[in-house]
Amino acid sequence: MKDMPYVHWNGCLVPADEARVSVFDAGFLYGDGIYETMRSYDGRVFALARHLARLERSALRVHLELPAAERIQAAVEELVTANGATDAVVRITVTRGPLGRRLDLSSAGAPSLLVTSDPLAEGADEKRRAGVRVVYSEYLRHSEYPLAGVKSTNYQVSLFARNEAREAQALEALVPNESGEIVEAAAANVFLVKDGELITPPLRSGILGGITREVVIELARARGYSVREATLSRAAIETGDELFLSGTTIQVAPVVRVEDRVVGSGRPGPVTLELLDAYLAVVREDIAASPDAPSERIR
């Protein structure tokens, strides 16, 4: 809390330790909400327009009425300024709000809107660039789940999978589908590099389509790499040339060990590092392009 002086709660800047949510809020009672996680660089949020567009898509899927996009963007910018969030993880959370009657969505009032910012750990980017370790999760991502692809606050599978990683002293956990094939990490997307081709699980496999995933695919194809969408067997992962994760907070993170097995040469691979540097260049260009407001000029 000391690193997060303020939150933006239902239209107002509020000291973080004074913010209160109703005990009848559907998000608190049932996990009925959606969210977006973004990253600020030099006090500006990268790809905010894309994140707001995905937030709207999630809202449509769960029949949740969002506050106006202009209101959400203003809340983000006001909070980033108030907290001095130069390099931080910024999160928008929208729940259905308090329910007037138990299990009756029609009794919901106005949605609850929360924006928070959390400073990045010093040196975390450099540590990830040197290579990370992941483990396999016992939890499943079901491809036929009707709300697959919604960035929902109902997040227990990812929480438990991340806890597996934490207990194993790894950065992330690779999550399988019901067939045992790897589709994503607990809070990141997965890319395999084999013979110069990038392979990443498709959206239809039940994954959340990350904004960073979108950008990485665009960058890879612009550089002449073939990108194929397919689920990943453990055998493919363990015999690949390179493996990396993509996500808003972690950017492009080279994986050098899966469990106790070395990936490729055991060091960050050249394709991964090329795409990491290309991604960072796009971030710098985007942030520099609009000193007063976030921009989405990332192609």
Backbone as numpy.savetxt, mean C-alpha at the origin, in Angstrom:
# Nx Ny Nz CAx CAy CAz Cx Cy Cz
2.44 8.45 19.24 1.62 9.65 19.24 2.48 10.91 19.24
3.65 10.85 19.84 4.48 12.05 19.92 4.98 12.47 18.55
5.05 11.52 17.60 5.49 11.86 16.25 4.33 12.28 15.36
3.10 12.25 15.89 1.92 12.60 15.12 1.13 13.63 15.92
1.59 14.91 15.92 0.92 15.91 16.76 -0.57 16.05 16.46
-0.92 15.99 15.17 -2.30 16.20 14.78 -2.80 15.07 13.88
-4.11 14.89 13.90 -4.81 14.11 12.87 -5.88 15.03 12.30
-6.37 14.68 11.11 -7.47 15.44 10.53 -8.71 14.57 10.66
-9.63 14.97 11.52 -10.78 14.14 11.87 -12.08 14.88 11.55
-12.81 14.36 10.56 -14.10 14.92 10.18 -14.06 16.43 9.96
-13.05 16.84 9.19 -12.99 18.24 8.76 -12.20 19.16 9.64
-11.63 18.66 10.73 -10.91 19.52 11.66 -9.54 18.94 12.01
-8.57 19.82 12.17 -7.29 19.41 12.74 -7.47 19.22 14.24
-7.10 18.05 14.73 -7.31 17.72 16.13 -6.01 17.14 16.70
-5.59 17.53 17.91 -4.45 16.84 18.51 -4.70 15.34 18.54
-3.70 14.58 18.17 -3.90 13.13 17.99 -4.46 12.47 19.24
-4.04 12.89 20.40 -4.50 12.23 21.62 -5.87 12.71 22.07
-6.50 13.61 21.30 -7.84 14.07 21.63 -8.89 13.59 20.64
-8.47 12.93 19.55 -9.42 12.45 18.55 -10.24 11.30 19.13
-11.53 11.29 18.84 -12.42 10.27 19.38 -13.33 9.73 18.27
-13.56 8.42 18.30 -14.49 7.80 17.36 -15.67 7.24 18.14
-16.86 7.32 17.56 -18.05 6.79 18.22 -17.95 5.28 18.40
-18.41 4.79 19.52 -18.43 3.35 19.75 -19.44 2.66 18.83
-20.28 3.43 18.16 -21.25 2.87 17.22 -20.79 3.00 15.77
-19.58 3.49 15.56 -19.08 3.64 14.20 -18.92 2.26 13.55
-19.41 2.13 12.32 -19.36 0.85 11.62 -17.92 0.38 11.38
-17.01 1.32 11.27 -15.60 0.93 11.12 -15.07 0.27 12.37
-15.44 0.81 13.55 -15.00 0.24 14.81 -15.69 -1.09 15.08
-16.99 -1.15 14.83 -17.76 -2.35 15.16 -17.53 -3.50 14.18
-17.42 -3.18 12.87 -17.44 -4.23 11.86 -16.30 -4.16 10.84
-15.37 -3.24 11.02 -14.32 -3.09 10.01 -14.88 -2.59 8.69
-15.98 -1.84 8.75 -16.66 -1.38 7.54 -16.10 -0.03 7.12
-15.02 -0.09 6.38 -14.38 1.14 5.92 -13.36 0.84 4.85
-12.83 1.89 4.28 -11.80 1.78 3.24 -10.68 2.76 3.56
-9.55 2.57 2.92 -8.44 3.48 3.21 -7.47 3.52 2.04
-6.59 4.50 2.08 -5.48 4.62 1.15 -4.24 5.02 1.94
-3.12 4.39 1.61 -1.84 4.75 2.20 -0.98 5.40 1.12
-0.44 6.57 1.43 0.37 7.32 0.47 1.70 7.66 1.14
2.56 8.29 0.37 3.85 8.69 0.93 4.15 10.12 0.53
4.57 10.91 1.50 4.97 12.28 1.21 6.49 12.35 1.10
6.93 13.14 0.13 8.34 13.41 -0.11 8.51 14.92 -0.10
9.42 15.40 0.71 9.63 16.85 0.81 8.31 17.59 1.07
7.43 16.95 1.83 6.21 17.60 2.22 5.10 17.57 1.19
5.27 16.78 0.13 4.23 16.67 -0.91 3.91 15.20 -1.13
2.65 14.91 -1.31 2.20 13.53 -1.46 2.34 13.09 -2.91
2.98 11.95 -3.11 3.19 11.41 -4.45 1.94 10.70 -4.95
1.58 10.97 -6.21 0.48 10.27 -6.91 -0.83 10.37 -6.15
-1.10 11.52 -5.57 -2.34 11.68 -4.79 -3.57 11.45 -5.66
-3.55 11.92 -6.91 -4.72 11.75 -7.78 -5.04 10.28 -8.00
-4.00 9.46 -8.17 -4.23 8.02 -8.36 -4.82 7.39 -7.10
-4.31 7.80 -5.95 -4.81 7.24 -4.70 -6.27 7.63 -4.47
-6.60 8.87 -4.77 -7.99 9.30 -4.60 -8.91 8.56 -5.57
-8.42 8.29 -6.78 -9.22 7.54 -7.74 -9.46 6.12 -7.25
-8.43 5.49 -6.67 -8.62 4.13 -6.16 -9.54 4.14 -4.94
-9.43 5.16 -4.10 -10.34 5.28 -2.96 -11.79 5.34 -3.44
-12.02 6.08 -4.52 -13.36 6.17 -5.08 -13.83 4.82 -5.62
-12.93 4.08 -6.27 -13.31 2.76 -6.77 -13.69 1.82 -5.61
-12.90 1.87 -4.53 -13.23 1.05 -3.36 -14.58 1.44 -2.78
-14.84 2.75 -2.72 -16.10 3.23 -2.16 -17.29 2.73 -2.98
-17.15 2.73 -4.30 -18.23 2.24 -5.15 -18.50 0.77 -4.90
-17.43 -0.01 -4.68 -17.58 -1.45 -4.47 -18.34 -1.77 -3.19
-18.17 -0.93 -2.17 -18.81 -1.22 -0.88 -19.99 -0.28 -0.61
-20.40 0.47 -1.65 -21.58 1.35 -1.54 -21.43 2.35 -0.39
-20.26 2.98 -0.37 -19.96 3.96 0.66 -19.86 5.33 0.02
-20.59 6.29 0.53 -20.56 7.64 -0.03 -19.37 8.40 0.53
-18.49 8.81 -0.36 -17.30 9.54 0.07 -17.58 11.03 0.22
-16.84 11.68 1.12 -16.82 13.14 1.07 -16.25 13.60 -0.27
-16.46 14.82 -0.64 -15.96 15.34 -1.91 -14.45 15.18 -1.99
-13.95 14.85 -3.18 -12.51 14.66 -3.37 -11.73 15.90 -2.97
-12.28 17.07 -3.25 -11.60 18.32 -2.90 -11.45 18.44 -1.38
-12.46 17.98 -0.66 -12.38 18.02 0.81 -11.31 17.07 1.32
-11.23 15.89 0.72 -10.23 14.92 1.16 -8.83 15.43 0.85
-8.64 15.95 -0.36 -7.31 16.47 -0.72 -6.91 17.63 0.18
-7.86 18.52 0.48 -7.55 19.64 1.36 -7.15 19.16 2.75
-7.83 18.11 3.25 -7.49 17.56 4.56 -6.08 16.98 4.56
-5.74 16.27 3.48 -4.39 15.69 3.37 -3.35 16.80 3.40
-3.53 17.82 2.58 -2.53 18.88 2.48 -2.42 19.67 3.78
-3.55 19.92 4.43 -3.53 20.66 5.70 -2.80 19.87 6.78
-3.04 18.55 6.83 -2.38 17.74 7.85 -0.89 17.63 7.60
-0.50 17.41 6.35 0.92 17.29 6.03 1.65 18.57 6.46
1.04 19.72 6.21 1.65 20.99 6.61 1.71 21.11 8.13
0.59 20.80 8.80 0.52 20.97 10.26 1.50 20.07 10.98
1.68 18.84 10.48 2.58 17.89 11.14 4.02 17.99 10.64
4.26 18.88 9.68 5.61 18.96 9.12 6.04 17.63 8.55
5.09 16.96 7.86 5.33 15.59 7.37 6.17 15.61 6.11
7.44 15.95 6.27 8.34 16.05 5.13 8.47 14.72 4.41
8.84 13.69 5.13 8.93 12.33 4.58 8.14 11.42 5.52
6.96 11.05 5.08 6.04 10.36 5.99 5.10 9.46 5.21
4.49 8.55 5.96 3.39 7.74 5.43 2.09 8.46 5.81
1.29 8.75 4.81 0.03 9.48 5.01 -1.11 8.52 4.70
-2.11 8.47 5.56 -3.22 7.54 5.37 -4.56 8.26 5.44
-5.43 7.93 4.47 -6.82 8.36 4.47 -7.67 7.17 4.88
-8.52 7.34 5.88 -9.44 6.30 6.28 -10.86 6.86 6.24
-11.77 6.14 5.59 -13.18 6.54 5.54 -14.01 5.35 6.00
-14.83 5.56 7.02 -15.75 4.51 7.46 -17.19 4.95 7.18
-18.12 4.04 7.32 -19.52 4.36 7.05 -20.12 5.27 8.12
-19.41 5.43 9.22 -19.90 6.29 10.29 -20.78 5.54 11.27
-21.31 6.23 12.27 -22.14 5.57 13.29 -23.43 5.01 12.69
-23.80 3.82 13.15 -25.06 3.21 12.74 -26.14 3.52 13.77
-27.34 3.83 13.27 -28.46 4.06 14.18 -29.08 2.77 14.67
-28.95 1.71 13.85 -29.50 0.40 14.23 -28.48 -0.67 13.91
-28.39 -1.67 14.75 -27.41 -2.73 14.62 -27.56 -3.46 13.29
-26.44 -3.60 12.57 -26.37 -4.34 11.30 -27.30 -3.79 10.22
-27.60 -2.51 10.31 -28.47 -1.87 9.33 -27.72 -0.74 8.66
-27.18 -1.01 7.46 -26.39 0.00 6.77 -27.21 1.22 6.41
-28.51 1.04 6.22 -29.35 2.18 5.85 -29.48 3.18 6.99
-29.09 2.78 8.20 -29.21 3.70 9.35 -27.93 4.50 9.59
-26.95 4.36 8.70 -25.68 5.08 8.87 -25.88 6.57 8.65
-25.16 7.36 9.42 -25.16 8.80 9.23 -24.09 9.21 8.23
-23.46 10.34 8.47 -22.40 10.80 7.59 -21.16 9.93 7.77
-20.40 9.70 6.69 -19.18 8.91 6.84 -18.16 9.62 7.72
-17.30 8.83 8.35 -16.21 9.39 9.15 -14.95 9.45 8.31
-14.27 10.59 8.33 -13.06 10.80 7.53 -11.89 11.12 8.45
-10.86 10.29 8.35 -9.65 10.47 9.15 -8.43 10.51 8.23
-7.54 11.46 8.48 -6.26 11.50 7.79 -5.16 11.54 8.85
-4.18 10.66 8.71 -3.06 10.61 9.65 -1.75 10.65 8.89
-0.69 11.00 9.59 0.66 10.93 9.00 1.61 10.36 10.03
2.54 9.55 9.54 3.48 8.85 10.42 4.88 8.99 9.83
5.83 9.60 10.53 7.16 9.79 9.96 7.82 8.46 9.59
8.58 8.47 8.52 9.32 7.29 8.10 10.50 7.06 9.03
10.80 5.80 9.27 11.96 5.47 10.10 13.24 5.89 9.38
14.11 6.52 10.10 15.36 7.01 9.50 16.20 5.83 9.00
16.66 5.94 7.76 17.52 4.92 7.18 16.81 3.71 6.64
15.46 3.67 6.72 14.72 2.48 6.29 14.88 2.23 4.79
14.86 3.28 3.99 14.99 3.10 2.54 16.34 2.48 2.18
17.39 2.95 2.84 18.73 2.44 2.56 18.86 0.97 2.96
18.26 0.61 4.08 18.30 -0.79 4.52 17.57 -1.69 3.53
16.43 -1.24 3.04 15.69 -2.06 2.08 16.44 -2.18 0.76
17.10 -1.13 0.35 17.83 -1.18 -0.91 18.94 -2.24 -0.87
19.47 -2.49 0.31 20.53 -3.49 0.46 20.00 -4.91 0.38
18.67 -5.08 0.38 18.07 -6.41 0.27 17.35 -6.82 1.54
16.20 -7.48 1.36 15.39 -7.87 2.51 15.11 -9.36 2.46
14.64 -9.87 3.58 14.25 -11.28 3.70 12.75 -11.37 3.88
12.14 -12.38 3.26 10.70 -12.62 3.42 10.49 -14.07 3.82
9.30 -14.37 4.32 8.93 -15.73 4.67 7.58 -16.05 4.02
7.22 -17.32 4.02 5.91 -17.72 3.52 4.87 -17.63 4.63
3.68 -17.17 4.29 2.60 -17.06 5.25 1.72 -18.30 5.22
1.11 -18.61 6.34 0.14 -19.69 6.42 -1.28 -19.21 6.08
-1.45 -17.89 6.00 -2.77 -17.34 5.72 -2.99 -17.24 4.21
-4.25 -17.25 3.79 -4.59 -17.33 2.37 -5.27 -16.06 1.89
-5.05 -15.77 0.60 -5.81 -14.74 -0.10 -6.72 -15.46 -1.10
-8.02 -15.39 -0.91 -8.96 -16.13 -1.74 -9.30 -15.34 -3.00
-9.04 -15.95 -4.14 -9.24 -15.25 -5.41 -10.71 -14.97 -5.69
-11.63 -15.77 -5.14 -13.05 -15.60 -5.41 -13.75 -14.75 -4.34
-13.00 -14.17 -3.43 -13.59 -13.33 -2.40 -14.30 -12.15 -3.07
-15.58 -11.90 -2.79 -16.34 -10.89 -3.54 -15.82 -9.47 -3.41
-15.08 -9.17 -2.34 -14.55 -7.83 -2.16 -13.05 -7.78 -2.41
-12.53 -8.77 -3.13 -11.11 -8.75 -3.50 -10.82 -7.48 -4.28
-9.69 -6.86 -3.97 -9.30 -5.64 -4.66 -9.76 -4.37 -3.98
-10.62 -4.49 -2.96 -11.04 -3.33 -2.18 -10.03 -3.10 -1.07
-9.54 -1.88 -0.95 -8.58 -1.58 0.12 -9.38 -1.31 1.40
-9.72 -2.39 2.06 -10.67 -2.36 3.16 -9.95 -2.30 4.51
-10.62 -1.68 5.48 -10.07 -1.66 6.84 -10.24 -3.01 7.53
-10.96 -3.94 6.90 -11.05 -5.31 7.40 -9.77 -6.03 6.98
-8.76 -5.99 7.84 -7.37 -6.22 7.42 -6.71 -7.36 8.18
-7.49 -8.27 8.73 -6.90 -9.24 9.65 -5.92 -10.20 8.98
-6.21 -10.65 7.76 -5.28 -11.58 7.10 -3.90 -10.94 6.97
-3.87 -9.69 6.52 -2.58 -9.01 6.37 -1.91 -8.77 7.72
-2.70 -8.42 8.73 -2.13 -8.22 10.06 -1.48 -9.49 10.59
-2.17 -10.62 10.45 -1.62 -11.87 10.94 -0.39 -12.28 10.13
-0.44 -12.07 8.80 0.70 -12.42 7.97 1.91 -11.56 8.31
1.68 -10.26 8.52 2.81 -9.39 8.90 3.36 -9.79 10.26
2.50 -10.27 11.14 2.99 -10.72 12.44 3.87 -11.96 12.30
3.51 -12.85 11.35 4.38 -13.99 11.05 5.77 -13.50 10.63
5.79 -12.50 9.75 7.07 -11.96 9.30 7.85 -11.36 10.45
7.17 -10.61 11.28 7.83 -9.96 12.41 8.44 -10.99 13.35
7.68 -12.04 13.63 8.19 -13.07 14.53 9.37 -13.82 13.93
9.43 -13.87 12.60 10.54 -14.54 11.92 11.68 -13.58 11.60
11.57 -12.34 12.08 12.57 -11.29 11.83 12.78 -11.08 10.33
11.67 -11.06 9.61 11.68 -10.79 8.18 10.89 -9.52 7.92
11.09 -8.94 6.72 10.36 -7.72 6.39 8.91 -8.00 6.06
8.67 -9.08 5.31 7.33 -9.34 4.79 7.04 -10.83 4.74
5.74 -11.15 4.53 5.31 -12.53 4.37 4.63 -12.67 3.02
4.98 -13.70 2.26 4.37 -13.98 0.97 3.10 -14.78 1.19
1.99 -14.27 0.64 0.67 -14.84 0.91 0.21 -15.68 -0.29
-0.18 -16.94 -0.06 -0.66 -17.79 -1.15 -2.17 -17.67 -1.35
-2.62 -18.17 -2.50 -4.06 -18.31 -2.70 -4.50 -19.71 -2.27
-5.74 -20.05 -2.57 -6.26 -21.35 -2.14 -5.59 -22.52 -2.85
-4.87 -22.24 -3.96 -4.14 -23.29 -4.67 -2.68 -23.40 -4.23
-2.28 -22.54 -3.29 -0.92 -22.58 -2.79 0.06 -21.74 -3.57
-0.41 -21.04 -4.61 0.48 -20.18 -5.39 0.53 -18.79 -4.76
1.70 -18.18 -4.82 1.90 -16.87 -4.20 1.26 -15.80 -5.06
0.46 -14.92 -4.41 -0.21 -13.86 -5.17 0.24 -12.47 -4.73
0.66 -12.29 -3.50 1.14 -10.99 -3.04 1.81 -11.17 -1.69
2.30 -10.07 -1.14 2.79 -10.08 0.23 1.70 -9.49 1.12
1.92 -9.50 2.41 0.89 -9.03 3.34 0.48 -7.60 3.03
1.44 -6.76 2.71 1.13 -5.35 2.44 1.95 -4.84 1.27
2.17 -5.68 0.27 2.95 -5.29 -0.90 2.62 -6.23 -2.06
2.94 -5.80 -3.26 2.85 -6.66 -4.42 4.19 -7.31 -4.69
4.18 -8.40 -5.48 5.36 -9.23 -5.70 5.70 -9.27 -7.18
6.99 -9.16 -7.48 7.49 -9.29 -8.85 8.65 -10.29 -8.85
8.62 -11.20 -9.83 9.71 -12.13 -10.07 10.39 -11.74 -11.38
11.70 -11.81 -11.41 12.45 -11.59 -12.65 13.10 -12.90 -13.05
12.80 -13.36 -14.27 13.36 -14.61 -14.78 13.72 -14.42 -16.25
15.00 -14.60 -16.56 15.48 -14.47 -17.94 15.07 -13.14 -18.55
15.15 -12.08 -17.77 14.86 -10.74 -18.26 13.39 -10.39 -18.33
12.50 -11.31 -17.96 11.06 -11.05 -17.97 10.57 -10.82 -16.55
9.63 -9.87 -16.39 9.01 -9.63 -15.11 7.68 -10.39 -15.05
7.46 -11.08 -13.95 6.21 -11.83 -13.74 5.61 -11.34 -12.43
4.33 -10.96 -12.48 3.64 -10.49 -11.28 2.21 -11.01 -11.30
1.67 -11.40 -10.15 0.31 -11.95 -10.12 -0.73 -10.96 -10.64
-1.74 -11.47 -11.35 -2.77 -10.60 -11.94 -3.79 -10.14 -10.91
-4.51 -9.08 -11.24 -5.54 -8.56 -10.34 -6.63 -9.59 -10.09
-6.92 -10.43 -11.07 -7.99 -11.42 -10.91 -7.64 -12.51 -9.90
-6.40 -12.53 -9.42 -6.01 -13.53 -8.42 -6.43 -13.13 -7.01
-7.13 -12.00 -6.89 -7.63 -11.58 -5.59 -6.75 -10.58 -4.87
-5.73 -10.08 -5.55 -4.80 -9.15 -4.91 -5.35 -7.73 -4.93
-4.71 -6.88 -4.14 -4.96 -5.46 -4.23 -3.98 -4.88 -5.25
-4.52 -4.19 -6.24 -3.67 -3.59 -7.25 -3.01 -2.33 -6.74
-1.74 -2.42 -6.39 -1.04 -1.29 -5.80 -0.75 -0.19 -6.80
-0.74 1.06 -6.32 -0.35 2.18 -7.17 1.11 2.03 -7.59
1.97 1.63 -6.67 3.38 1.43 -7.02 3.51 0.30 -8.03
2.73 -0.74 -7.90 2.72 -1.83 -8.89 2.42 -1.28 -10.28
1.39 -0.42 -10.38 1.05 0.18 -11.67 2.23 0.94 -12.26
2.87 1.75 -11.44 3.98 2.56 -11.92 5.15 1.69 -12.36
5.46 0.66 -11.56 6.57 -0.23 -11.91 6.31 -0.93 -13.24
5.10 -1.40 -13.47 4.78 -2.05 -14.74 4.97 -1.07 -15.90
4.50 0.17 -15.73 4.68 1.18 -16.77 6.16 1.43 -17.05
6.94 1.57 -15.98 8.36 1.84 -16.13 9.09 0.68 -16.80
8.75 -0.54 -16.39 9.41 -1.72 -16.96 9.13 -1.82 -18.46
7.88 -1.65 -18.84 7.52 -1.76 -20.26 8.15 -0.63 -21.07
8.24 0.55 -20.48 8.87 1.67 -21.18 10.35 1.41 -21.42
10.95 0.56 -20.60 12.37 0.23 -20.76 12.58 -1.05 -21.56
11.53 -1.57 -22.14 11.65 -2.71 -23.03 11.53 -4.06 -22.39
11.21 -4.11 -21.10 11.06 -5.40 -20.44 9.67 -5.98 -20.73
9.62 -7.28 -20.91 8.35 -7.97 -20.99 7.80 -8.13 -19.58
6.50 -7.83 -19.43 5.83 -8.00 -18.14 4.66 -8.95 -18.35
4.68 -10.05 -17.63 3.62 -11.05 -17.74 2.93 -11.21 -16.39
1.60 -11.32 -16.41 0.85 -11.48 -15.19 0.50 -12.96 -14.99
0.98 -13.52 -13.89 0.72 -14.92 -13.57 1.02 -15.14 -12.10
0.28 -16.07 -11.48 0.60 -16.42 -10.10 1.94 -17.13 -10.05
2.53 -17.18 -8.87 3.90 -17.66 -8.73 3.95 -18.88 -7.81
4.47 -19.97 -8.33 4.68 -21.15 -7.48 5.91 -20.91 -6.60
5.99 -21.68 -5.54 7.18 -21.58 -4.69 8.42 -21.97 -5.48
8.29 -22.96 -6.34 9.44 -23.39 -7.15 9.93 -22.26 -8.04
8.98 -21.51 -8.64 9.37 -20.39 -9.51 10.08 -19.32 -8.70
9.56 -19.03 -7.54 10.18 -18.01 -6.69 11.59 -18.42 -6.29
11.75 -19.68 -5.98 13.04 -20.14 -5.45 14.08 -20.39 -6.55
13.65 -20.34 -7.80 14.61 -20.50 -8.91 14.68 -19.25 -9.79
14.03 -18.18 -9.37 14.06 -16.95 -10.13 15.42 -16.26 -10.04
15.64 -15.35 -10.98 16.90 -14.58 -10.97 16.84 -13.46 -9.95
15.68 -12.83 -9.84 15.49 -11.73 -8.89 14.06 -11.78 -8.38
13.87 -11.20 -7.21 12.54 -11.09 -6.62 12.48 -9.73 -5.93
11.37 -9.02 -6.13 11.24 -7.76 -5.39 9.78 -7.49 -5.03
9.61 -6.63 -4.04 8.30 -6.20 -3.58 8.09 -4.75 -4.01
6.84 -4.38 -4.20 6.53 -2.99 -4.49 5.41 -2.53 -3.57
5.51 -1.29 -3.12 4.49 -0.73 -2.25 4.77 0.73 -1.98
3.75 1.43 -1.55 3.88 2.87 -1.32 5.00 3.19 -0.34
5.02 2.50 0.78 6.03 2.80 1.81 7.39 2.25 1.43
7.44 1.01 0.93 8.72 0.36 0.68 9.26 0.64 -0.71
8.48 1.31 -1.58 8.89 1.62 -2.94 9.15 0.34 -3.73
10.39 0.09 -4.12 10.78 -1.15 -4.78 11.86 -1.79 -3.90
11.53 -2.91 -3.28 12.42 -3.51 -2.29 12.95 -4.84 -2.78
14.26 -4.95 -3.05 14.83 -6.22 -3.50 14.80 -7.28 -2.41
14.36 -8.48 -2.77 14.34 -9.61 -1.84 15.57 -10.48 -2.13
16.38 -10.72 -1.12 17.59 -11.52 -1.32 17.52 -12.89 -0.64
16.50 -13.06 0.24 16.31 -14.37 0.88 14.82 -14.63 1.07
14.41 -15.85 0.75 13.06 -16.32 1.05 13.21 -17.44 2.07
12.66 -17.23 3.26 12.96 -18.13 4.39 14.48 -18.16 4.55
15.11 -19.33 4.37 16.57 -19.41 4.47 17.23 -19.67 3.12
16.46 -19.52 2.05 16.96 -19.79 0.71 17.38 -18.48 0.04
18.57 -18.48 -0.55 19.08 -17.29 -1.23 18.38 -17.13 -2.58
18.01 -15.90 -2.89 17.42 -15.58 -4.19 18.52 -15.11 -5.14
18.60 -15.76 -6.31 19.61 -15.37 -7.29 21.01 -15.41 -6.73
21.69 -14.27 -6.84 23.07 -14.17 -6.36 23.15 -13.87 -4.87
22.00 -13.63 -4.26 22.00 -13.26 -2.86 22.19 -11.77 -2.63
22.22 -11.02 -3.73 22.34 -9.56 -3.66 21.25 -8.93 -4.52
20.90 -7.66 -4.28 19.91 -7.00 -5.13 20.31 -7.09 -6.59
19.36 -7.50 -7.44 19.67 -7.71 -8.84 19.63 -6.44 -9.67
20.24 -6.47 -10.84 20.33 -5.26 -11.68 18.99 -4.76 -12.18
18.06 -5.65 -12.51 16.75 -5.19 -12.98 16.01 -4.50 -11.84
16.04 -5.09 -10.67 15.37 -4.49 -9.51 15.93 -3.11 -9.21
17.25 -2.98 -9.19 17.86 -1.69 -8.87 17.58 -0.67 -9.97
17.54 -1.11 -11.22 17.20 -0.19 -12.30 15.79 0.36 -12.12
14.85 -0.52 -11.77 13.47 -0.08 -11.59 13.30 0.76 -10.33
14.05 0.46 -9.30 14.02 1.29 -8.09 14.49 2.70 -8.42
15.60 2.81 -9.12 16.13 4.13 -9.47 15.18 4.87 -10.41
14.56 4.14 -11.34 13.60 4.76 -12.26 12.38 5.26 -11.48
11.94 4.47 -10.53 10.79 4.88 -9.70 11.12 6.14 -8.91
12.30 6.18 -8.31 12.69 7.36 -7.53 12.82 8.59 -8.42
13.27 8.39 -9.65 13.37 9.52 -10.58 11.98 10.07 -10.91
11.02 9.18 -11.07 9.65 9.60 -11.35 9.08 10.36 -10.16
9.37 9.88 -8.95 8.92 10.58 -7.75 9.50 11.98 -7.71
10.80 12.09 -7.93 11.44 13.41 -7.89 10.85 14.34 -8.94
10.62 13.82 -10.14 10.04 14.63 -11.21 8.64 15.09 -10.84
7.86 14.18 -10.29 6.49 14.50 -9.93 6.42 15.56 -8.84
7.25 15.39 -7.82 7.25 16.33 -6.70 7.76 17.70 -7.14
8.79 17.71 -7.98 9.36 18.98 -8.44 8.44 19.70 -9.41
7.57 18.95 -10.10 6.74 19.55 -11.14 5.70 20.50 -10.57
5.30 20.29 -9.32 4.24 21.11 -8.73 4.59 21.45 -7.29
5.25 22.57 -7.07 5.70 22.90 -5.72 4.57 23.21 -4.76
3.38 23.52 -5.28 2.29 23.93 -4.40 1.25 22.87 -4.17
1.22 21.83 -5.02 0.20 20.79 -4.89 0.71 19.51 -5.50
0.22 18.37 -5.02 0.64 17.10 -5.60 0.27 17.01 -7.07
1.08 16.27 -7.83 0.85 16.08 -9.25 0.81 14.60 -9.56
0.26 14.25 -10.70 0.22 12.85 -11.08 1.00 12.62 -12.38
1.91 13.50 -12.72 2.65 13.37 -13.97 3.78 12.37 -13.76
3.47 11.08 -13.90 4.46 10.08 -13.55 4.79 9.16 -14.72
4.19 9.35 -15.86 4.53 8.48 -16.98 5.77 9.00 -17.69
